[in-house]
Protein backbone atom coordinates (compact mmCIF):
# COMPACT_ATOMS: atom_id res chain seq x y z
CA UNK A 1 0.00 0.00 0.00
CA UNK A 2 1.36 3.41 -0.95
CA UNK A 3 1.78 5.96 1.84
CA UNK A 4 -0.55 8.97 1.65
CA UNK A 5 0.78 12.51 1.81
CA UNK A 6 -1.27 13.12 4.98
CA UNK A 7 0.95 10.58 6.72
CA UNK A 8 3.80 13.12 6.42
CA UNK A 9 4.20 16.03 8.77
CA UNK A 10 2.66 19.15 7.29
CA UNK A 11 5.79 20.94 6.03
CA UNK A 12 6.87 17.73 4.27
CA UNK A 13 3.48 17.56 2.56
CA UNK A 14 4.17 21.01 1.09
CA UNK A 15 7.65 19.99 -0.03
CA UNK A 16 6.39 16.75 -1.59
CA UNK A 17 3.87 18.69 -3.66
CA UNK A 18 6.72 20.71 -5.23
CA UNK A 19 8.82 17.72 -6.36
CA UNK A 20 8.37 16.67 -9.98
CA UNK A 21 7.83 12.95 -10.64
CA UNK A 22 10.95 11.08 -11.75
CA UNK A 23 13.32 13.65 -10.24
CA UNK A 24 16.66 12.99 -8.59
CA UNK A 25 16.51 14.14 -4.96
CA UNK A 26 19.07 14.46 -2.18
CA UNK A 27 17.76 14.81 1.37
CA UNK A 28 20.13 16.50 3.81
CA UNK A 29 19.52 15.55 7.43
CA UNK A 30 16.79 13.24 6.15
CA UNK A 31 15.94 11.79 9.56
CA UNK A 32 14.15 8.45 9.32
CA UNK A 33 13.46 9.00 5.62
CA UNK A 34 9.71 9.62 5.68
CA UNK A 35 9.80 12.20 2.88
CA UNK A 36 12.24 10.27 0.70
CA UNK A 37 10.23 7.10 1.13
CA UNK A 38 7.03 8.89 0.13
CA UNK A 39 8.66 10.43 -2.95
CA UNK A 40 10.17 7.12 -4.01
CA UNK A 41 6.87 5.24 -3.72
CA UNK A 42 4.51 7.91 -5.05
CA UNK A 43 6.53 9.98 -7.51
CA UNK A 44 9.12 7.44 -8.68
CA UNK A 45 11.87 9.76 -7.48
CA UNK A 46 15.48 8.56 -7.31
CA UNK A 47 16.34 9.31 -3.69
CA UNK A 48 19.60 9.67 -1.79
CA UNK A 49 19.97 10.88 1.79
CA UNK A 50 22.61 12.04 4.23
CA UNK A 51 21.96 11.69 7.96
CA UNK A 52 24.32 11.94 10.93
CA UNK A 53 22.32 9.85 13.41
CA UNK A 54 23.17 6.16 13.07
CA UNK A 55 19.82 4.91 14.35
CA UNK A 56 17.93 7.09 11.87
CA UNK A 57 20.14 5.85 9.04
CA UNK A 58 19.20 2.30 10.01
CA UNK A 59 15.49 3.26 9.83
CA UNK A 60 16.05 4.63 6.33
CA UNK A 61 17.78 1.46 5.19
CA UNK A 62 14.87 -0.58 6.54
CA UNK A 63 12.64 1.45 4.21
CA UNK A 64 14.83 0.52 1.25
CA UNK A 65 16.46 3.95 0.96
CA UNK A 66 20.05 4.75 0.04
CA UNK A 67 21.32 6.91 2.88
CA UNK A 68 24.87 7.84 3.82
CA UNK A 69 25.83 8.40 7.44
CA UNK A 70 27.85 11.58 7.76
CA UNK A 71 28.02 15.34 8.26
CA UNK A 72 25.96 17.07 5.57
CA UNK A 73 28.34 20.04 5.46
CA UNK A 74 31.21 17.75 4.47
CA UNK A 75 29.45 15.10 2.40
CA UNK A 76 27.88 17.60 -0.05
CA UNK A 77 31.39 18.57 -1.18
CA UNK A 78 31.87 15.18 -2.82
CA UNK A 79 29.01 15.51 -5.32
CA UNK A 80 29.49 16.93 -8.83
CA UNK A 81 27.67 19.98 -10.13
CA UNK A 82 23.97 19.56 -10.96
CA UNK A 83 23.90 15.96 -9.73
CA UNK A 84 20.33 16.36 -8.44
CA UNK A 85 17.12 18.07 -9.46
CA UNK A 86 16.32 18.98 -5.85
CA UNK A 87 18.34 19.14 -2.66
CA UNK A 88 16.14 19.28 0.44
CA UNK A 89 17.09 20.73 3.84
CA UNK A 90 14.06 20.41 6.09
CA UNK A 91 13.93 21.93 9.59
CA UNK A 92 17.73 21.91 9.84
CA UNK A 93 18.93 25.34 8.67
CA UNK A 94 18.71 26.76 12.20
CA UNK A 95 21.28 24.16 13.31
CA UNK A 96 23.91 24.93 10.65
CA UNK A 97 27.10 26.81 11.57
CA UNK A 98 27.77 28.12 8.05
CA UNK A 99 24.35 28.36 6.38
CA UNK A 100 25.60 30.42 3.43
CA UNK A 101 28.20 27.82 2.54
CA UNK A 102 25.72 24.98 2.78
CA UNK A 103 23.10 26.73 0.65
CA UNK A 104 25.71 27.50 -2.01
CA UNK A 105 26.72 23.84 -2.00
CA UNK A 106 23.07 22.81 -2.31
CA UNK A 107 22.63 24.98 -5.40
CA UNK A 108 25.91 23.77 -6.89
CA UNK A 109 24.96 20.11 -6.73
CA UNK A 110 21.22 20.64 -7.21
CA UNK A 111 19.23 22.55 -9.79
CA UNK A 112 16.90 23.69 -7.03
CA UNK A 113 16.91 23.62 -3.25
CA UNK A 114 14.12 23.32 -0.73
CA UNK A 115 14.54 24.77 2.76
CA UNK A 116 12.15 24.77 5.72
CA UNK A 117 12.71 26.09 9.23
CA UNK A 118 10.81 27.16 12.36
CA UNK A 119 10.12 30.89 12.51
CA UNK A 120 11.41 32.69 15.59
CA UNK A 121 9.16 35.67 14.84
CA UNK A 122 5.85 33.93 15.55
CA UNK A 123 3.67 35.97 17.90
CA UNK A 124 3.83 33.37 20.69
CA UNK A 125 7.64 33.58 20.68
CA UNK A 126 7.50 37.38 20.81
CA UNK A 127 4.88 37.38 23.57
CA UNK A 128 6.74 34.85 25.70
CA UNK A 129 9.95 36.85 25.47
CA UNK A 130 8.10 40.08 26.27
CA UNK A 131 6.17 38.74 29.25
CA UNK A 132 8.77 36.45 30.84
CA UNK A 133 12.06 38.01 29.76
CA UNK A 134 13.42 34.52 29.16
CA UNK A 135 14.44 32.54 26.08
CA UNK A 136 11.15 31.27 24.59
CA UNK A 137 10.13 27.60 24.60
CA UNK A 138 7.32 26.59 22.25
CA UNK A 139 6.01 23.43 20.57
CA UNK A 140 8.06 24.34 17.50
CA UNK A 141 11.14 25.25 19.58
CA UNK A 142 10.83 22.83 22.49
CA UNK A 143 14.32 23.19 23.94
CA UNK A 144 15.75 25.19 26.80
CA UNK A 145 18.64 27.52 25.96
CA UNK A 146 21.31 25.17 27.35
CA UNK A 147 20.30 22.02 25.48
CA UNK A 148 18.96 23.32 22.18
CA UNK A 149 20.44 22.19 18.85
CA UNK A 150 19.23 25.47 17.33
CA UNK A 151 22.08 27.95 17.00
CA UNK A 152 20.33 30.34 14.60
CA UNK A 153 17.38 32.66 15.15
CA UNK A 154 15.54 32.86 11.81
CA UNK A 155 12.44 34.78 10.75
CA UNK A 156 10.83 34.67 7.31
CA UNK A 157 11.98 38.24 6.65
CA UNK A 158 15.52 37.27 7.64
CA UNK A 159 15.61 34.47 5.08
CA UNK A 160 14.35 36.73 2.28
CA UNK A 161 17.07 39.27 3.06
CA UNK A 162 19.65 36.49 3.37
CA UNK A 163 18.73 35.30 -0.11
CA UNK A 164 19.46 38.74 -1.57
CA UNK A 165 22.75 39.04 0.30
CA UNK A 166 23.92 35.49 -0.46
CA UNK A 167 22.95 35.58 -4.12
CA UNK A 168 20.23 32.97 -4.60
CA UNK A 169 16.65 33.39 -5.76
CA UNK A 170 13.47 32.47 -3.90
CA UNK A 171 11.29 30.77 -6.51
CA UNK A 172 8.41 29.93 -4.23
CA UNK A 173 7.55 30.26 -0.57
CA UNK A 174 4.81 29.08 1.75
CA UNK A 175 4.27 30.16 5.36
CA UNK A 176 2.48 27.57 7.48
CA UNK A 177 1.02 27.28 10.95
CA UNK A 178 1.52 23.80 12.38
CA UNK A 179 2.83 22.32 15.60
CA UNK A 180 6.07 20.36 15.94
CA UNK A 181 5.92 17.24 13.76
CA UNK A 182 2.14 17.59 13.30
CA UNK A 183 0.53 16.17 10.16
CA UNK A 184 -2.11 18.93 9.92
CA UNK A 185 -1.76 22.67 9.53
CA UNK A 186 -2.75 25.79 7.63
CA UNK A 187 -1.14 27.96 4.98
CA UNK A 188 -0.76 31.54 6.22
CA UNK A 189 -1.07 34.37 3.71
CA UNK A 190 -1.78 37.42 5.88
CA UNK A 191 0.89 38.72 8.31
CA UNK A 192 2.92 35.56 7.71
CA UNK A 193 6.02 36.75 9.57
CA UNK A 194 3.89 37.19 12.69
CA UNK A 195 1.50 34.23 12.38
CA UNK A 196 3.49 31.41 10.74
CA UNK A 197 5.32 28.81 12.80
CA UNK A 198 7.36 27.55 9.82
CA UNK A 199 8.54 28.81 6.46
CA UNK A 200 9.08 26.59 3.41
CA UNK A 201 11.14 27.97 0.51
CA UNK A 202 12.01 26.73 -2.97
CA UNK A 203 15.30 28.35 -4.01
CA UNK A 204 17.39 28.46 -7.16
CA UNK A 205 20.52 29.95 -8.63
CA UNK A 206 20.29 33.66 -9.36
CA UNK A 207 20.22 34.34 -13.07
CA UNK A 208 23.12 36.42 -14.34
C-alpha positions as CSV (number, residue, x, y, z in Angstrom):
1,X,0.0,0.0,0.0
2,X,1.4,3.4,-1.0
3,X,1.8,6.0,1.8
4,X,-0.5,9.0,1.7
5,X,0.8,12.5,1.8
6,X,-1.3,13.1,5.0
7,X,0.9,10.6,6.7
8,X,3.8,13.1,6.4
9,X,4.2,16.0,8.8
10,X,2.7,19.2,7.3
11,X,5.8,20.9,6.0
12,X,6.9,17.7,4.3
13,X,3.5,17.6,2.6
14,X,4.2,21.0,1.1
15,X,7.6,20.0,0.0
16,X,6.4,16.7,-1.6
17,X,3.9,18.7,-3.7
18,X,6.7,20.7,-5.2
19,X,8.8,17.7,-6.4
20,X,8.4,16.7,-10.0
21,X,7.8,12.9,-10.6
22,X,11.0,11.1,-11.7
23,X,13.3,13.6,-10.2
24,X,16.7,13.0,-8.6
25,X,16.5,14.1,-5.0
26,X,19.1,14.5,-2.2
27,X,17.8,14.8,1.4
28,X,20.1,16.5,3.8
29,X,19.5,15.6,7.4
30,X,16.8,13.2,6.2
31,X,15.9,11.8,9.6
32,X,14.1,8.5,9.3
33,X,13.5,9.0,5.6
34,X,9.7,9.6,5.7
35,X,9.8,12.2,2.9
36,X,12.2,10.3,0.7
37,X,10.2,7.1,1.1
38,X,7.0,8.9,0.1
39,X,8.7,10.4,-2.9
40,X,10.2,7.1,-4.0
41,X,6.9,5.2,-3.7
42,X,4.5,7.9,-5.1
43,X,6.5,10.0,-7.5
44,X,9.1,7.4,-8.7
45,X,11.9,9.8,-7.5
46,X,15.5,8.6,-7.3
47,X,16.3,9.3,-3.7
48,X,19.6,9.7,-1.8
49,X,20.0,10.9,1.8
50,X,22.6,12.0,4.2
51,X,22.0,11.7,8.0
52,X,24.3,11.9,10.9
53,X,22.3,9.8,13.4
54,X,23.2,6.2,13.1
55,X,19.8,4.9,14.4
56,X,17.9,7.1,11.9
57,X,20.1,5.8,9.0
58,X,19.2,2.3,10.0
59,X,15.5,3.3,9.8
60,X,16.1,4.6,6.3
61,X,17.8,1.5,5.2
62,X,14.9,-0.6,6.5
63,X,12.6,1.5,4.2
64,X,14.8,0.5,1.2
65,X,16.5,3.9,1.0
66,X,20.1,4.8,0.0
67,X,21.3,6.9,2.9
68,X,24.9,7.8,3.8
69,X,25.8,8.4,7.4
70,X,27.9,11.6,7.8
71,X,28.0,15.3,8.3
72,X,26.0,17.1,5.6
73,X,28.3,20.0,5.5
74,X,31.2,17.7,4.5
75,X,29.4,15.1,2.4
76,X,27.9,17.6,0.0
77,X,31.4,18.6,-1.2
78,X,31.9,15.2,-2.8
79,X,29.0,15.5,-5.3
80,X,29.5,16.9,-8.8
81,X,27.7,20.0,-10.1
82,X,24.0,19.6,-11.0
83,X,23.9,16.0,-9.7
84,X,20.3,16.4,-8.4
85,X,17.1,18.1,-9.5
86,X,16.3,19.0,-5.8
87,X,18.3,19.1,-2.7
88,X,16.1,19.3,0.4
89,X,17.1,20.7,3.8
90,X,14.1,20.4,6.1
91,X,13.9,21.9,9.6
92,X,17.7,21.9,9.8
93,X,18.9,25.3,8.7
94,X,18.7,26.8,12.2
95,X,21.3,24.2,13.3
96,X,23.9,24.9,10.7
97,X,27.1,26.8,11.6
98,X,27.8,28.1,8.0
99,X,24.4,28.4,6.4
100,X,25.6,30.4,3.4
101,X,28.2,27.8,2.5
102,X,25.7,25.0,2.8
103,X,23.1,26.7,0.6
104,X,25.7,27.5,-2.0
105,X,26.7,23.8,-2.0
106,X,23.1,22.8,-2.3
107,X,22.6,25.0,-5.4
108,X,25.9,23.8,-6.9
109,X,25.0,20.1,-6.7
110,X,21.2,20.6,-7.2
111,X,19.2,22.6,-9.8
112,X,16.9,23.7,-7.0
113,X,16.9,23.6,-3.2
114,X,14.1,23.3,-0.7
115,X,14.5,24.8,2.8
116,X,12.2,24.8,5.7
117,X,12.7,26.1,9.2
118,X,10.8,27.2,12.4
119,X,10.1,30.9,12.5
120,X,11.4,32.7,15.6
121,X,9.2,35.7,14.8
122,X,5.8,33.9,15.6
123,X,3.7,36.0,17.9
124,X,3.8,33.4,20.7
125,X,7.6,33.6,20.7
126,X,7.5,37.4,20.8
127,X,4.9,37.4,23.6
128,X,6.7,34.9,25.7
129,X,10.0,36.9,25.5
130,X,8.1,40.1,26.3
131,X,6.2,38.7,29.3
132,X,8.8,36.4,30.8
133,X,12.1,38.0,29.8
134,X,13.4,34.5,29.2
135,X,14.4,32.5,26.1
136,X,11.2,31.3,24.6
137,X,10.1,27.6,24.6
138,X,7.3,26.6,22.2
139,X,6.0,23.4,20.6
140,X,8.1,24.3,17.5
141,X,11.1,25.3,19.6
142,X,10.8,22.8,22.5
143,X,14.3,23.2,23.9
144,X,15.8,25.2,26.8
145,X,18.6,27.5,26.0
146,X,21.3,25.2,27.4
147,X,20.3,22.0,25.5
148,X,19.0,23.3,22.2
149,X,20.4,22.2,18.8
150,X,19.2,25.5,17.3
151,X,22.1,27.9,17.0
152,X,20.3,30.3,14.6
153,X,17.4,32.7,15.1
154,X,15.5,32.9,11.8
155,X,12.4,34.8,10.7
156,X,10.8,34.7,7.3
157,X,12.0,38.2,6.7
158,X,15.5,37.3,7.6
159,X,15.6,34.5,5.1
160,X,14.3,36.7,2.3
161,X,17.1,39.3,3.1
162,X,19.6,36.5,3.4
163,X,18.7,35.3,-0.1
164,X,19.5,38.7,-1.6
165,X,22.8,39.0,0.3
166,X,23.9,35.5,-0.5
167,X,22.9,35.6,-4.1
168,X,20.2,33.0,-4.6
169,X,16.6,33.4,-5.8
170,X,13.5,32.5,-3.9
171,X,11.3,30.8,-6.5
172,X,8.4,29.9,-4.2
173,X,7.6,30.3,-0.6
174,X,4.8,29.1,1.8
175,X,4.3,30.2,5.4
176,X,2.5,27.6,7.5
177,X,1.0,27.3,10.9
178,X,1.5,23.8,12.4
179,X,2.8,22.3,15.6
180,X,6.1,20.4,15.9
181,X,5.9,17.2,13.8
182,X,2.1,17.6,13.3
183,X,0.5,16.2,10.2
184,X,-2.1,18.9,9.9
185,X,-1.8,22.7,9.5
186,X,-2.8,25.8,7.6
187,X,-1.1,28.0,5.0
188,X,-0.8,31.5,6.2
189,X,-1.1,34.4,3.7
190,X,-1.8,37.4,5.9
191,X,0.9,38.7,8.3
192,X,2.9,35.6,7.7
193,X,6.0,36.8,9.6
194,X,3.9,37.2,12.7
195,X,1.5,34.2,12.4
196,X,3.5,31.4,10.7
197,X,5.3,28.8,12.8
198,X,7.4,27.6,9.8
199,X,8.5,28.8,6.5
200,X,9.1,26.6,3.4
201,X,11.1,28.0,0.5
202,X,12.0,26.7,-3.0
203,X,15.3,28.3,-4.0
204,X,17.4,28.5,-7.2
205,X,20.5,30.0,-8.6
206,X,20.3,33.7,-9.4
207,X,20.2,34.3,-13.1
208,X,23.1,36.4,-14.3
